[in-house]
Amino acid sequence: MKKLVIACLVFVPLAGSFAQEGRAPVLQGVSVCLGGAWSRYAELPDVISVPELRRVMGSRFGVVAGVLWEFRLGRRFLLDNGLQYARRGTAVDWNLMGQPLPLGTWDYRLDVIGNPITVRFKPWPRSSPYILGGYELSLIVGHRLIDGWPAAELTETNIKGDTHDLDFGLIAGAGA
């Protein structure tokens, strides 16, 4: 069942575009992207059940790289699709009753390969403002915890086995 849902999410936008205006989508362009992104996990699993012990989560910078292609579906609609690699993560410091603990920073790193699919609507075909919506289906290719305590000895733990293989996200936005 999961494979059927994934196949529908990937192929239905393309199949629907063939019927619009009675012609196949036209490849508008291909681009390569390279950049960075700040990320932070929304929450972490409880690894220690001491109520006085709190986590302070911070953002981490990661690399984003990919190839994207754009199809014109009509005068006002464009379909954007592609593949991209992204490293996401978060940093965790520990506090006991509000006081920092010398446990070092725990650095979580998540490596994903994503397939973002969005549809852009341009109200004025010859102008640049647009709104877009879509989704991203990502394959988790790696997940590691780098423990910084003690500071002189970094230990790296592969936690990919404790992580789901797929991730799904919704995309909405506007631009010019």
N, C-alpha and C positions, 0 to 999 in steps of 0.2 A: 504494500500500500504506500509506504514511504517513497519508493522509487517512482510510482505513478504520479504522486503529488509533485515531486521534484521535476519530472519530465514535463508535466503540465505548466509549471511555473516558468520553465525555460522556453518551451515551444509555443505556447498559446499567444504571447505577444507577437511573435513572428508570423504565426498563421493568420491572426486577425489583420495584420497589416497588408496581406496579399489581397484581401477582399476590398479594402478601402480604395475608392476611386478606380476600381477595376484593373489595377496594375501592380506589379511586384515592387517592393521597396527598392530605392536607388541608393547605392553606397555613396554617401556624401563626403566622407573623409575618414582617415585613420590617423591616430595620434599616439605618441608615446609620452608617458608622464613619469616624472621622478620628483619626489618631494618628501616632506616630513609631516608628521602629525603627533599632537599631544594626546595621550589617552590615559584613562584611569578606569579601573573596574568599578562597577556600581556597588558591588559587595564582594566579600571574600567568605569562604566557608569558615566556620568556627574551628580553629585548630587547638585552642586552649579554652577550657571552660571555667576560667577564673573571672568572676564579674568585675573585679577591680582592675583587671588588665585590659587595656583598650588599645585598639589599632588607630594609627593616624596614617591615612592613605594620601599619597601624593601622585602627581602625574609623571609619566615617563615619555620621552621623545622616541619616536620610531620612524623607520624608513617606509615609504610607500612608493612602489614602482609598478608600471603596468602598460598595457597596450589597449587602446579603446577605438571603437569604430562607431560611426554614426550613419543611420539610414534615414533618408527622407521618406515619410509616409504620405505626404500630401503637401499642400501649400503651408499648413500651419503646424504640422506634427512631425516630430523627429524621434526616432528610437535610438537610444544610446546603449551600447553593450560593450563588454570587454572582460579582460582578466587582469587582476592586479594582486600583487603581493603586499602585505602590510605586516609590520611588527607592532603589536600593541602591548600594553603592560601597565603596571602600577608599582609604586614603591610603598613599602609599609615600614613605619617606625612604631615602637612599642612604648606605652606609658603605663605606669602603675600608680593609681590614685592621682593622676594629673602630673606626675613627675616622669621625665624621660628615663627609659631604661637603657643601659649600655649593651643592647643586643645587636646593634648594627642595623643596617637597612636590609630588609628582605625585598628582593627585586623579582617580580613576576614578569615573564616574557612570553607572549603568545604570538605565534607565527601563523598567518592565515593566507590562503589563496582564495580570492573572492571573484564572484561573477555578478557585478552590478548591472541591472537592467532598468532603465528609466525611459519614460516617455516625456518629451518636452513639448509644451504648447506655446506657440508664439502668436499672440493676438494680432500682431501686425507682421505679415510675412517678411517685409523688407527691413524690419527694425530688430534690435537686439533684445528687448525685454522678453522674459519667458518665465513660465512656472513648470515645475517638473514633479513627477511622482514615480515611484517604482519600488524595487526591492533589491536586496543583495543576498545571495546564497554563498556561504563561505565554507571552505574545507579547512579544518584545523590541522595543520601539518606539524606543529610542535608546541609544547608548553613546558616551561622550565621555571624552577624556583632557584634563585641564587641567594644563598643565606650569607649575610655579611658579618656573622659573629663567630668567633672573634675576628676583629678587623684584619688581622694578619693572615687569616686562613679562610678564603672563600670556598664554599661548597656548593656544587650545582646538582640539583635533583630533577630528574625527568618526571614530570607529573602529567604527561600526555595520557596515560592510562586512566587517570581520574577525570578526564575532560571529554565532553561530547565531541563526536567527529564532525558534526555540522553545526553551522550557526546561520540564523536567518534574521534579517533586519529590514525595516521599511525605510524608504528614503522619500523626503519631501523637501522642496525648496523653490527658490526663485532667484533670478539673476538678470544681469544686463550685459 
